C-alpha cells in the first residue's frame, strides 16, 4: 500500500464475495443493481484514464534525461578545452621568462666570481704582508704586536685551505707554521731564562715582555701554554717539596696545618708578584692550588703508608678535619673550572660530591637528635651546591679510615657493656609509674651515638668506610637485642633449655608454674616496647644510611636481619605474657576436669574454677594493657594469642569431663557462656574506658567458644533414638572426625557396645563430600550463627532461673 485508502477494494485481504454481499445484503437491494454496476464502470474508466496519463508521462521523462546527459557531456568538453588553452599559455609564459632571465643569471655569476677573486686577492695580499711582518716582529720580540697579528694571519690562512695545491699558497702556509714554532721555542726560552728550573734563586720575574708572551701563547699550539703553566707551577712548588720531605718533622699529620698555611702564603705572594703577568682566563692561582692538592695527597699517602702503625684515631680525625676545612676554603675562593680540563696533570679526577651531610654539618655537631619519625616527616632542606674540591686531598685518608672504624667498634662494645652493667646496677624499671612500659633509656643513648657516628663518617667518606660502619652498626644492634633485651627477659621454669615456641606452649599438667611478679610483667612490657622502638628506628637508620652512602653501594646496606631480630624479641615477649596467663589458668582447668559432673544435682552460679580463671585474667590483663598503651597493636596480638592458646586447651579439658549428667552439662554450659563473655571483654577488662574489641579477636573467641557450647549441647541431647542423636551432632558440630564423636560418647557415659553401634551409624550418616571440596566446609554452612546461639543461651539462663 503506497497511499492510505479507506476503499475496501484497496485492502490486501479483499474478498469479492463478501464485498458483493455487503453491497446487496437482501433480495430487495438487488433492485438497484444497475445503478451499482454503472458506478463501478465509471470508477473503472477513471482508473484507466489515470493509468494512461501516468504511462504517457513516464515516456517523456526518459527522453528528458538523455537530453540532459548530452548537454553535460558538451559542457565537460568545453571546460577541458579551456583548461588546455590555459596550460599552453602558461608554458609559453615560462619559456619567455627563462629567456629574459638567462642573461641576468650570467651577469650574477660573473659578479659573484669577480667579488670572490677580489676578496681572495686582498686576503693573499694581507697574508703575504702579515707573514713578513710576523717574521720581523718575532726576531725583535715584539710580542704585544705579534699576539694580534698572529691571530689575524691564522684567520686569513683558513680562507686558503682549499687552495693549498697552489705552490705559492703552500709556501706561505709553511712560513706561518715555521714562525709559530719559532715563537713557541722563543717564548719557552724566555720563561726558562726568567724562571730557571734548577735550584737557583729566581733572577727574573714578571715583565711586560712575558705578559705579552702569554698572550701569544694563547694563539699558539695549546701545548706551549701547557708547558709554560707546568714549568711555572713546578718551579713555584719546588720549595714545598723540599720543606715537607718525608723525613722532615713538619711532614707528619700532627703538623698538617703548616702545609696549608704555606700554600696560603704562596698564593698571596703569587697574586702580588705575578697576578698581572698571566691572563685571567688561565686561572693560575687555582691551578697552583690544585697542583698543590695533588702533590699533598700523594705525599700524605706515601708517608701514611710508611708510618701506618703510628696513626691514631684522634690524629687521623684532626688531619681530616683540617683538610676538609681547607677544601671548603678552596671552594669559597675558586670555581673549580680547572678540575675539568687536562692542562694540569691529575692522578685522578675527584668524583662529583654526593655528600648530603654538608647541609646539616653544623647541626650535627651542636644537636644530638635521635633518628625519629619526625626526621622523616620534615621536608628535606634544599641541597647545598656540591663542593668541587671535596676529596681532592682528603681522599688519601680513606684507606686508613679502618682505624676510625675499629675505634667505633671498640667504643660501641664498651657502650653495650655499660648498658649491661647499668641494668644490673639499677635493676628493671619500677612498676606503677605513669609511663609504665616505657622504652629503656639505653636504647635512646645507642641511637644518639649511631647518629653521631653516621654523620661523622659520612663527612670523612661516603664509600667503603660507610659500609664497614654499617656492619659495625649491625653487630651492636644484634648485641643490644640479645644482651639487653632478650638477656633480661624473665626466665620461666618450663624454658630452661632456651626460649622456644614448643617449650612455651608445652602444657604442664598437674604442675604449678610460677607466676611472674608485677615487676616482671612490667619488665617484659618495657622490653617489648623497647624492641618495637628499635624495630621502627632501625628501619629509619637503614633509610638514612642509604641516603648518605654512594649510589653504587646503596644495595649493600641491608638491616633486615636486625629488624627480624627485634621482631623475634617482640614475639618472645608476647609469648611469655601469654604463657604466664595461660599457666595461671591451668590449675583451674585441671580442677574442672576432675570434678564429678555426674553427681551435680542442680544448676547454680558459675563454678569456682571459672571464678579462678576470671580472677587471673583481671589480675594480669590490666597491667599488660596499661604497660603496652603506646604499642596497642602488640596488646591486640597478645589477646589473640591468648585466645588461640586458652580456648583449645579449655575444649580439651571439656572432653576430660566424663561422664556428665544432664544437670552437669547445663552447669558446664553456663560456665562456658560466662567464660565466653569474659573473653569477649578481655581487651578492655578492668578499664574505665570501654573500647570495642578488635573484630579479628572477637571472631576467634566467638568461633572457639561457640564450638565448646555446641559440644555441651550435643552431650545434653538424648541418645535415643540414635539416628536423631547422630544427625543432631553432625548439624551442631559440623565435625566429621570419629575421634571427636567418640569423646562425646565418653562424656555421655555410654557403654562400649552402645558406642560401637553409634559409631557405625555415625559413619553411615556422614554426608558425602561434594566433588572438589571437603566435607567440613559444607557442614559448616549448617552450623548455627553466633546470634542464634546467644539467643539460645539466654533461653537456657531463663529456664535455670525458673528452676532455682
C-alpha positions in Angstrom: 0.0 0.0 0.0 1.6 3.2 -1.2 -1.1 5.7 -0.3 -3.5 5.3 2.6 -7.0 4.5 1.4 -10.4 3.6 3.0 -11.7 1.9 -0.1 -12.4 -1.9 0.5 -11.1 -2.6 -3.0 -7.6 -1.5 -1.9 -7.4 -3.8 1.1 -4.8 -6.6 1.0 -7.3 -9.3 2.1 -10.1 -8.2 -0.3 -12.8 -10.8 -0.8 -15.1 -10.4 -3.8 -17.9 -12.5 -2.3 -18.0 -10.6 1.0 -17.9 -7.3 -0.9 -20.9 -8.2 -3.1 -22.8 -9.5 0.0 -22.1 -6.1 1.6 -23.5 -4.3 -1.4 -26.6 -6.5 -1.7 -27.3 -7.8 1.8 -31.0 -8.6 1.0 -33.0 -9.6 -2.0 -34.8 -6.2 -2.1 -31.5 -4.5 -2.5 -31.0 -6.2 -5.9 -33.5 -3.8 -7.3 -30.7 -1.1 -7.7 -28.1 -3.4 -9.3 -27.9 -1.4 -12.4 -27.1 1.7 -10.5 -24.2 -0.1 -8.7 -22.9 -1.5 -11.9 -22.8 1.9 -13.5 -20.9 3.3 -10.5 -18.3 0.6 -10.8 -17.9 1.1 -14.6 -17.5 4.8 -14.0 -14.8 4.1 -11.4 -13.1 1.7 -13.9 -13.0 4.4 -16.6 -11.5 6.9 -14.2 -8.8 4.5 -13.2 -8.0 3.7 -16.8 -7.6 7.4 -17.6 -5.3 7.9 -14.6 -3.1 4.9 -15.6 -2.9 6.2 -19.2 -1.9 9.7 -18.1 0.9 8.3 -15.8 2.2 6.0 -18.5 2.4 8.8 -21.1 4.2 11.0 -18.5 6.9 8.3 -18.0 7.8 8.1 -21.7 8.7 11.8 -21.7 10.9 11.5 -18.6 13.4 9.1 -20.3 13.8 11.4 -23.3 14.4 14.5 -21.0 17.2 12.5 -19.0 19.1 11.6 -22.3 18.9 15.2 -23.4 20.3 16.5 -20.0 23.2 13.9 -20.2 24.2 15.1 -23.7 24.2 18.7 -22.5 26.5 17.8 -19.5 29.0 16.0 -21.8 29.2 19.0 -24.1 29.9 21.3 -21.1 32.7 19.0 -19.9 34.3 19.0 -23.4 34.2 22.8 -23.4 35.8 23.0 -19.9 38.6 20.6 -20.9 39.4 22.8 -24.0 39.6 25.9 -21.8 42.0 24.2 -19.3 44.2 23.0 -22.2 44.4 26.6 -23.5 45.4 27.9 -20.1 48.2 25.3 -19.8 49.6 26.1 -23.2 49.7 29.8 -22.4 51.4 29.1 -19.0 54.2 27.0 -20.7 54.7 29.8 -23.3 55.0 32.4 -20.4 57.5 30.2 -18.6 59.7 29.9 -21.7 59.5 33.6 -22.2 60.6 34.3 -18.5 63.6 31.9 -18.9 64.8 33.7 -22.0 64.5 37.0 -20.2 66.4 35.9 -17.1 69.1 33.9 -18.8 71.3 36.9 -19.3 70.6 38.2 -15.8 71.9 34.8 -14.3 75.1 35.0 -16.4 75.7 38.5 -15.0 75.1 37.3 -11.4 77.6 34.5 -11.8 80.1 36.9 -13.2 79.6 39.4 -10.4 80.0 36.6 -7.7 83.2 35.2 -9.3 84.6 38.7 -9.6 83.8 39.5 -6.0 85.4 36.3 -4.8 88.5 36.9 -6.8 88.9 40.4 -5.4 88.4 39.2 -1.8 90.9 36.3 -2.3 93.5 38.7 -3.8 93.0 41.0 -0.8 93.4 38.1 1.6 96.5 37.0 -0.3 98.0 40.5 0.0 97.2 40.6 3.7 98.7 37.1 4.2 101.9 37.9 2.4 102.3 41.2 4.2 101.4 39.6 7.6 103.9 36.8 7.2 106.7 39.2 6.5 105.7 41.4 9.5 105.3 38.4 11.7 108.8 37.1 11.0 110.3 40.6 11.6 108.4 41.1 14.9 109.4 37.7 16.1 113.1 38.5 15.7 112.6 41.7 17.6 110.5 40.0 20.3 107.6 42.5 19.9 105.2 40.0 21.4 102.4 42.6 22.0 102.1 43.3 18.3 102.7 39.6 17.4 99.7 38.4 19.5 97.2 40.5 17.5 98.9 39.9 14.1 99.4 36.2 14.5 95.7 35.6 15.3 94.8 37.7 12.1 97.3 35.7 10.0 95.9 32.4 11.2 92.3 33.5 10.5 93.2 34.7 6.9 95.1 31.5 6.3 92.0 29.5 7.0 90.4 31.0 3.8 93.2 29.4 1.7 92.6 25.9 2.9 91.1 24.8 -0.4 94.0 26.5 -2.4 96.8 24.5 -0.7 97.5 22.8 -4.0 99.0 26.2 -5.3 102.7 26.3 -4.6 102.8 30.0 -3.5 100.0 29.4 -1.0 101.6 26.3 0.3 104.8 28.2 0.8 103.1 31.0 2.8 101.4 28.3 5.0 104.7 26.7 5.7 106.3 30.1 6.6 103.4 30.7 9.1 103.9 27.3 10.7 107.7 27.9 11.0 107.0 31.3 12.6 104.7 29.7 15.1 107.2 27.0 16.0 109.9 29.7 16.4 107.7 31.8 18.6 106.9 28.8 20.8 110.5 27.9 21.3 111.5 31.5 21.8 108.8 32.1 24.4 109.7 28.9 26.3 113.3 30.0 26.3 112.3 33.4 27.7 110.4 31.8 30.5 113.2 29.4 31.2 115.6 32.4 31.5 113.2 34.3 33.7 112.3 31.3 35.9 115.1 28.8 35.8 114.0 25.2 36.8 117.3 24.5 38.5 117.6 25.1 42.2 119.0 28.7 41.6 117.3 31.7 43.1 114.7 33.4 40.9 116.6 36.0 39.0 113.9 37.2 36.5 110.4 37.9 37.5 107.4 39.4 35.9 107.8 41.8 32.9 105.7 43.3 30.1 107.6 41.1 27.6 106.5 37.9 29.4 102.9 39.2 29.8 102.7 39.8 26.1 104.4 36.4 25.5 101.5 34.8 27.4 99.0 36.5 25.0 101.0 35.0 22.1 100.9 31.5 23.7 97.1 31.7 23.8 97.2 31.8 20.0 99.9 29.2 19.5 99.5 25.4 19.9 97.9 24.6 23.3 100.9 22.5 24.2 103.0 25.7 24.5 100.5 27.1 27.1 100.5 23.8 29.0 104.3 23.7 29.1 104.5 27.3 30.4 101.9 26.5 33.1 103.5 23.2 34.0 107.0 24.7 34.4 105.9 27.7 36.3 103.8 25.7 38.8 106.6 23.1 39.2 109.1 25.9 39.9 106.7 27.6 42.3 106.1 24.4 44.3 109.7 23.2 44.4 110.3 24.8 47.7 107.2 23.0 49.2 108.7 19.6 48.2 111.9 20.4 50.0 110.4 21.8 53.2 107.9 19.0 53.6 110.0 16.0 52.6 109.0 12.7 54.1 111.9 12.7 56.6 111.1 16.2 57.9 109.3 16.6 61.3 106.7 19.0 59.8 105.6 16.4 57.2 103.7 14.3 59.8 99.9 14.6 60.3 100.1 16.5 63.6 101.6 19.5 61.7 99.4 19.3 58.7 98.3 22.9 59.4 101.7 24.1 58.3 101.2 22.7 54.8 98.0 24.7 54.3 99.5 27.8 55.9 102.4 27.6 53.5 100.2 27.4 50.3 98.1 30.3 51.6 101.2 32.5 51.9 102.4 31.3 48.5 99.1 32.2 46.8 99.1 35.7 48.4 102.8 36.1 47.2 101.8 35.0 43.7 98.9 37.4 43.5 101.2 40.3 44.4 104.1 39.5 42.1 102.7 37.6 39.2 99.0 38.2 39.3 99.1 40.5 36.2 101.6 38.5 34.2 99.3 35.7 33.2 95.9 36.2 31.5 92.9 36.0 33.9 91.4 33.1 31.9 94.4 30.9 32.7 93.2 30.8 36.4 96.8 30.4 37.5 96.1 30.8 41.2 93.6 28.0 41.1 95.9 25.8 39.1 98.7 26.3 41.7 96.3 25.4 44.5 95.0 22.3 42.6 98.5 21.1 41.8 99.4 21.7 45.5 96.4 19.5 46.5 97.5 16.6 44.2 101.1 16.8 45.4 100.0 16.9 49.0 97.7 13.9 48.5 100.5 11.9 47.0 103.0 12.9 49.7 100.5 12.2 52.6 99.6 8.8 51.1 103.2 7.9 50.9 104.1 9.0 54.4 100.9 7.3 55.9 101.8 4.0 54.2 105.3 4.2 55.7 104.1 5.1 59.2 100.7 3.4 59.3 101.3 2.0 62.8 101.7 5.5 64.2 98.2 6.7 63.1 95.8 7.1 65.9 92.1 8.0 65.8 92.4 11.5 67.2 95.4 12.3 65.0 93.6 11.0 61.9 90.4 12.9 62.7 92.4 16.1 63.4 94.1 15.7 60.0 90.9 15.0 58.2 89.1 18.0 59.8 91.9 20.4 58.9 92.0 19.0 55.4 88.2 19.3 54.8 88.3 22.8 56.2 91.0 23.6 53.6 88.9 22.1 50.8 86.0 24.2 51.9 88.2 27.3 51.8 89.2 26.4 48.2 85.5 26.0 47.2 84.8 29.5 48.5 87.8 31.0 46.8 87.8 29.2 43.4 85.2 27.9 41.0 86.8 24.6 40.2 86.9 25.3 36.4 90.5 23.9 36.1 89.4 20.5 37.5 87.6 19.6 34.3 90.4 20.4 31.7 93.5 18.5 31.1 96.0 21.3 31.4 97.3 20.1 34.8 98.5 16.7 35.5 96.0 15.0 37.8 96.3 11.4 39.1 92.6 11.1 39.5 89.5 13.3 38.8 87.6 13.6 42.0 84.1 12.3 41.6 81.2 14.8 42.0 80.4 15.1 45.7 77.3 13.2 46.7 77.8 14.0 50.3 74.4 15.1 51.7 75.9 15.8 55.1 77.3 19.2 54.0 73.8 20.6 54.6 73.5 19.6 58.2 77.2 19.5 59.2 76.9 22.3 61.8 73.6 21.0 63.1 75.1 17.6 63.6 77.9 19.0 65.8 75.6 21.0 68.1 72.4 18.9 68.3 72.2 15.3 69.3 68.9 14.4 67.7 67.7 10.8 67.5 66.5 9.4 64.2 62.8 9.6 64.9 59.7 9.7 62.9 59.8 13.5 63.0 63.0 13.4 61.0 61.3 11.6 58.1 58.2 13.8 58.2 60.2 17.1 57.9 60.6 18.4 54.3 64.1 18.0 53.1 66.4 21.0 53.1 67.3 22.4 49.7 70.6 20.7 48.6 73.7 22.8 49.1 75.8 23.0 45.8 78.5 20.3 45.7 82.0 21.2 46.7 84.1 20.6 43.6 87.2 20.3 45.7 85.7 17.7 48.1 88.1 14.8 48.4 90.8 16.3 46.4 93.2 15.9 49.3 91.1 14.1 51.9 90.7 11.1 49.6 94.2 9.9 50.8 92.8 9.3 54.3 90.2 6.8 53.1 92.5 3.7 53.1 93.3 4.5 56.7 89.7 5.0 58.0 89.7 1.4 59.3 91.4 3.0 62.3 88.3 5.1 62.9 86.0 2.1 62.3 88.0 0.0 64.7 87.7 2.8 67.3 83.9 3.0 66.9 83.8 -0.8 67.2 85.6 -0.6 70.5 83.6 2.4 71.7 80.3 0.6 70.9 81.4 -2.5 72.6 82.2 -0.5 75.8 78.8 1.2 75.4 76.9 -2.1 75.3 78.9 -3.3 78.4 78.0 -0.1 80.2 74.3 -0.7 79.3 74.5 -4.2 80.7 76.2 -3.0 83.9 73.7 -0.1 84.4 70.8 -2.5 84.0 72.3 -4.9 86.6 73.0 -2.0 89.0 69.7 -0.1 88.6 67.5 -3.2 88.1 64.4 -3.3 85.9 62.2 -0.2 85.6 60.0 0.3 88.6 56.3 -0.6 88.2 53.3 1.6 88.9 54.7 4.7 87.3 52.7 6.9 84.9 54.9 6.0 82.0 54.9 2.2 82.6 56.2 0.1 79.8 58.4 3.0 78.7 61.4 2.4 76.3 64.6 1.6 78.1 66.8 4.8 78.2 69.8 2.9 76.9 68.0 2.4 73.6 67.9 6.2 73.0 71.5 6.5 74.0 72.5 3.9 71.5 70.8 5.6 68.6 72.1 9.0 69.5 75.6 7.6 69.3 74.7 5.9 66.0 73.6 9.2 64.6 76.8 11.0 65.6 79.0 8.1 64.1 77.0 8.2 60.9 77.3 11.9 60.4 81.0 11.9 61.3 81.8 9.0 59.0 79.8 10.5 56.1 81.9 13.6 56.4 85.0 11.5 56.1 83.9 9.2 53.3 80.7 8.1 51.6 82.3 5.0 50.2 83.5 1.7 51.6 84.1 3.0 55.2 80.3 3.7 55.4 79.7 0.0 54.5 82.2 -1.0 57.2 80.4 1.3 59.7 77.1 -0.2 58.7 78.5 -3.7 59.5 79.5 -2.4 63.0 76.0 -1.0 63.5 74.5 -4.4 62.6 76.8 -6.2 65.0 75.8 -4.0 68.0 72.1 -3.9 67.1 72.2 -7.7 67.4 74.2 -7.5 70.6 71.7 -5.0 72.1 68.8 -7.2 71.1 70.3 -10.3 72.8 72.3 -8.9 75.8 70.0 -6.0 76.9 66.5 -7.2 75.7 66.4 -11.0 75.3 69.0 -11.4 78.0 66.9 -9.6 80.6 63.6 -11.4 79.8 62.4 -13.3 82.9 63.2 -17.0 82.8 60.4 -19.5 83.3 60.6 -23.0 84.8 59.5 -24.6 81.5 62.1 -22.8 79.4 65.4 -23.8 81.0 66.7 -25.1 77.7 66.1 -21.8 75.9 63.1 -19.8 74.9 61.3 -21.8 72.1 57.7 -21.8 70.9 57.4 -25.5 71.7 58.5 -25.1 75.3 56.3 -22.0 75.7 53.2 -23.9 74.5 54.0 -27.1 76.3 51.2 -27.9 78.8 52.3 -28.8 82.3 49.5 -31.0 83.5 49.1 -31.1 87.2 52.2 -29.0 88.0 52.1 -25.5 89.3 54.0 -23.0 87.1 55.5 -20.0 88.9 53.7 -16.8 88.0 55.5 -13.6 87.0 55.5 -10.9 89.6 54.2 -7.4 88.9 57.8 -6.2 88.4 58.5 -9.0 85.9 55.3 -8.2 83.9 56.3 -4.6 83.7 59.8 -5.5 82.6 58.5 -7.8 79.8 56.3 -5.0 78.6 59.1 -2.5 78.8 61.4 -4.8 76.8 58.6 -5.3 74.2 58.1 -1.5 73.9 61.9 -1.0 73.5 62.1 -3.7 70.8 59.3 -2.1 69.0 61.0 1.3 69.1 64.3 -0.3 68.0 62.5 -2.0 65.1 61.0 1.3 63.8 64.2 3.3 64.4 66.4 0.6 62.7 64.2 0.9 59.6 64.8 4.7 59.6 68.5 4.2 60.2 68.7 2.0 57.1 67.0 4.7 55.0 69.4 7.4 56.4 72.4 5.2 55.6 71.2 4.7 52.1 70.8 8.5 51.7 74.4 9.1 52.8 76.3 6.4 51.0 77.4 6.5 47.4 74.6 5.4 45.0 76.7 2.4 43.7 77.0 1.0 47.3 73.3 1.6 48.3 72.3 -2.0 47.7 74.9 -3.3 50.1 73.1 -1.7 53.1 70.5 -4.1 54.4 69.4 -4.1 58.1 66.5 -6.6 57.5 68.3 -9.3 59.7 68.5 -6.9 62.6 64.8 -5.9 62.2 63.9 -9.6 62.2 65.9 -9.9 65.5 63.9 -7.2 67.2 60.7 -8.9 65.8 61.8 -12.1 67.4 62.3 -10.3 70.8 58.7 -8.8 70.4 57.3 -12.2 69.6 59.1 -13.9 72.5 57.9 -11.2 74.9 54.3 -11.6 73.8 54.6 -15.3 74.1 56.0 -15.0 77.6 53.0 -12.9 78.7 50.6 -15.4 77.1 52.4 -18.4 78.7 52.2 -16.7 82.1 48.5 -16.1 82.0 47.9 -19.5 80.3 49.8 -21.3 83.0 48.0 -19.4 85.8 44.7 -20.7 84.4 45.9 -24.3 84.1 45.1 -25.3 87.8 41.5 -24.1 87.4 41.0 -26.1 84.1 42.6 -29.2 85.8 40.1 -28.7 88.7 37.3 -28.5 86.2 38.3 -31.8 84.5 38.5 -33.6 87.9 35.0 -32.6 89.2 32.3 -35.3 89.4 29.9 -33.9 86.9 27.6 -36.8 87.0 26.8 -36.0 90.7 25.8 -32.4 90.1 22.2 -32.1 91.3 21.2 -28.5 90.4 22.5 -25.6 88.3 23.8 -22.7 90.3 26.0 -19.7 89.7 29.3 -20.1 87.8 31.6 -22.7 89.2 34.7 -21.9 91.4 37.1 -22.7 88.6 35.5 -20.1 86.3 35.9 -17.5 89.1 39.6 -18.5 89.4 40.2 -18.1 85.7 38.4 -14.7 85.7 40.5 -13.6 88.7 43.8 -14.4 87.0 42.6 -12.5 83.8 41.6 -9.5 85.9 45.0 -9.5 87.7 47.2 -9.8 84.6 45.4 -8.1 81.6 45.0 -4.6 83.0 48.7 -4.5 83.9 49.7 -5.6 80.5 47.3 -3.3 78.8 48.5 -0.2 80.7 52.1 -1.1 80.1 51.5 -1.6 76.4 49.4 1.6 75.9 52.0 3.0 73.5 52.0 -0.1 71.4 48.3 -1.0 71.1 48.8 -3.4 68.2 51.0 -5.7 70.2 48.4 -5.8 73.0 45.9 -6.9 70.4 48.4 -9.6 69.4 48.7 -10.7 73.0 44.9 -11.0 73.3 44.6 -13.0 70.0 47.5 -15.4 71.0 46.0 -15.9 74.5 42.6 -16.7 72.9 44.2 -19.1 70.4 46.0 -20.9 73.3 43.3 -20.9 76.0 40.2 -21.9 74.0 41.6 -25.2 72.5 43.0 -26.0 76.0 39.6 -25.4 77.5 37.9 -27.6 74.9 40.5 -30.4 75.6 39.7 -30.2 79.3 35.9 -30.3 78.5 36.5 -33.7 76.8 38.1 -34.9 80.0 34.9 -34.2 82.0 33.3 -37.6 81.8 30.7 -38.9 82.5 28.4 -35.9 82.6 24.8 -35.8 83.7 22.2 -33.6 82.1 22.3 -31.1 85.0 26.2 -31.2 84.9 26.1 -30.4 81.2 23.8 -27.5 81.9 26.1 -26.2 84.6 29.1 -26.5 82.2 27.2 -24.7 79.5 26.5 -21.8 81.9 30.2 -21.8 82.9 31.3 -21.8 79.2 29.0 -18.9 78.5 30.4 -16.9 81.4 34.0 -17.6 80.2 32.9 -16.5 76.6 31.6 -13.2 77.9 34.8 -12.6 79.9 37.0 -13.4 76.9 34.9 -11.1 74.6 35.5 -8.3 77.2 39.2 -9.2 77.6 40.8 -6.2 75.8 39.0 -3.7 78.0 38.6 -5.7 81.2 39.1 -3.6 84.3 39.4 -0.4 82.3 37.4 2.7 82.9 37.3 3.4 79.2 35.4 0.7 77.4 36.6 0.1 73.9 35.1 -2.3 71.4 37.3 -5.3 71.0 39.0 -5.7 67.6 36.9 -7.7 65.1 39.7 -10.2 64.4 39.9 -11.1 68.1 36.1 -11.2 68.6 35.8 -13.6 65.6 38.4 -16.0 67.2 36.6 -16.0 70.6 33.1 -16.4 69.2 34.2 -19.3 66.9 36.1 -21.2 69.6 33.6 -20.8 72.5 30.6 -21.5 70.3 32.2 -24.8 69.5 32.6 -25.5 73.2 28.8 -24.7 73.7 27.8 -26.9 70.8 29.8 -29.8 72.3 27.8 -29.4 75.6 24.5 -29.2 73.7 25.2 -32.4 71.9 26.1 -34.0 75.3 22.8 -32.7 76.7 20.7 -34.2 73.8 19.2 -37.7 74.5 21.0 -40.5 72.6 17.7 -42.2 71.8 16.8 -42.6 69.1 20.4 -42.9 67.8 19.6 -41.6 64.3 18.3 -38.3 65.7 21.3 -38.0 68.0 23.8 -38.6 65.2 22.1 -36.1 62.9 21.9 -33.6 65.7 25.7 -34.0 66.3 26.5 -33.5 62.6 24.3 -30.5 62.4 25.6 -28.7 65.5 29.3 -29.5 65.4 30.0 -29.9 61.7 32.8 -32.2 62.6 33.3 -35.4 60.6 36.0 -36.8 62.9 35.2 -40.1 64.6 37.6 -39.2 67.4 35.6 -36.1 68.4 32.4 -38.2 68.2 34.0 -40.9 70.4 34.9 -38.3 73.0 31.3 -37.0 73.0 30.0 -40.6 73.7 32.6 -41.0 76.5 31.3 -37.7 78.0 27.7 -39.1 77.9 29.0 -42.2 79.7 27.7 -44.7 77.1 28.8 -48.4 77.3 31.2 -49.7 74.7 28.6 -51.8 73.0 26.3 -48.8 72.6 29.3 -46.7 71.4 30.3 -49.2 68.6 26.7 -49.2 67.2 26.6 -45.4 67.5 30.0 -45.1 65.6 28.8 -47.4 62.8 25.7 -45.3 62.5 27.7 -42.1 62.5 29.9 -43.4 59.6 26.8 -44.2 57.7 25.1 -40.9 58.3 28.1 -38.8 57.3 27.2 -36.7 54.3 29.2 -37.4 51.1 31.7 -34.6 50.5 30.9 -32.6 47.3 33.3 -33.1 44.4 36.3 -30.7 44.6 35.6 -29.7 48.2 35.9 -31.1 51.7 33.0 -32.1 54.0 34.0 -29.7 56.7 33.3 -26.7 54.6 29.9 -28.0 53.5 28.9 -28.9 57.1 30.0 -25.5 58.4 27.2 -23.9 56.4 24.5 -25.6 58.5 26.2 -24.5 61.8 24.2 -22.0 63.8 25.3 -18.4 63.8 26.7 -16.7 67.0 23.5 -14.6 67.2 21.3 -17.7 67.2 23.5 -19.3 69.9 23.4 -16.3 72.1 19.6 -16.3 72.0 19.6 -20.0 72.9 21.9 -19.3 75.8 19.5 -16.6 77.1 16.6 -19.0 77.0 18.7 -21.6 78.9 19.5 -18.9 81.5 15.8 -18.1 81.9 15.0 -21.8 82.4 17.7 -22.1 85.0 16.4 -19.1 87.0 12.9 -20.5 86.9 14.1 -23.8 88.3 16.0 -22.0 91.0 
